[in-house]
Amino acid sequence: MAEAPKESGEARPARTYATQVYFSDYGAPHTADSAGNDNGQEEAEQNLEQVEELSSSQIQVWRRYSRYGKMALVNPGPLRRGFRICSWCGFAEPTPPPQPPSRRKEKFKPHPNPRTGKPCKGFLQTNHLGHEFITDVLELRFEGALANNPSYNLWYSVLYALLEGASEALGIRRDDLDGTLYRRRGSRIPALVLFDNVPGGAGHVQRIATELIPAFQAALRRVDTCECGAETSCYECLRNYRNQFHHDQLQRGLARDFLAQVLQTAGVIWLG
């Protein structure tokens, strides 16, 4: 007999960890060749174009938009230790912290089968949980002297400034947008990947791709006018619940200085 469900109570369950989303690859099923090979990456490379209005001799901004961005959503579990899962009965639990040496040789203990409630002697394997989904993505690459900085603190700060700026300037719900960094093979500088936060996409990042200047201007205004310390960030400029993994890396001063240099060298006027 399965374990009886517990009373739900009135308190909301505590959240001690969260999922993270990574850019996996480009894929376009309709471009598969006769051998079944997916040509999505090749097609996406051909769609890469320079953003002339934001580029200069000191920095070049490149963009590419695709409806077929493969995103991998991963839940690493508490303390990023994953989950122990039984392939026999489906039992799962967060991986516990390491045991002290005196307890590591304890006899193996069976776990309960969630369907029957009886002990199961199946082997528990540790995994991170996740799945892939396809959505609209906008990749932004930066090259040149002003972008020659591999610090993830800088690029995460710029990424979240642009997401906030695009949301404000274009009237897009912030929850409908998200982003991540993607380090291409052979490159020191990660690309910024903005994506529609709904499977299948909703056309939001496609709008951003065509209106990058107002998105950059609003992003700079947000990090320039915030009153928190330039070496840190707050929920008024860059932080939110989804990017809590990166709160220690976000510095509004880094984003402010970089965005100001991009707009200044490109001759774009912005109102502070």
C-alpha angles and dihedrals in degrees: 000000000000121000113275114249116256124237111271097218124193100279120094113243112261117253113218100165141017142208125262127211123218132186108246109177146300119275133178112176093196091063097058111131128227091275092055094251115148111237095189095113093049091049092048091052089054090053093056109118136176118247098228096187092059099036129093140159089280099048136016120203119204129187140186129181125203135174089208107064113149110218123189115210111201132185108199094186129228113338087001090279096127129222132295109231131185114218091200104056105007096246112158136180137162111274107258123231117274114286121236114258092255091064102038093089095054115133116270112268121210119231127223120266103237092216100048104018089229123126115273123201095197119136117260116223124194117233142155112239123232151123140208128244135180121235144146113289136187116200118200121193126189123202134172138057096310091052097048094111120105094192111131088204088067097045097044088050092050091045095055093041089056092047091052092044094049091048091052099040098045100034095243119153107251092224089060091061134061139156147198140187123258122195110204121214111273095014127112093196118070120226121234114239117196116187142179106258093224127079110256093022132253103226096258099123089044087062091047090052090059095041104042096137096063089043091053092045093051091045092054092046091053096052094038097054100040114111099217120104116289091230092057139029142226142199090275093064120014112350129092137150095268095056096046090120088067102039092111090054099048114101117171091201091063092051092044095053094045096047091046091053093048093051094041096051090045090052094241116152118220131183113231 
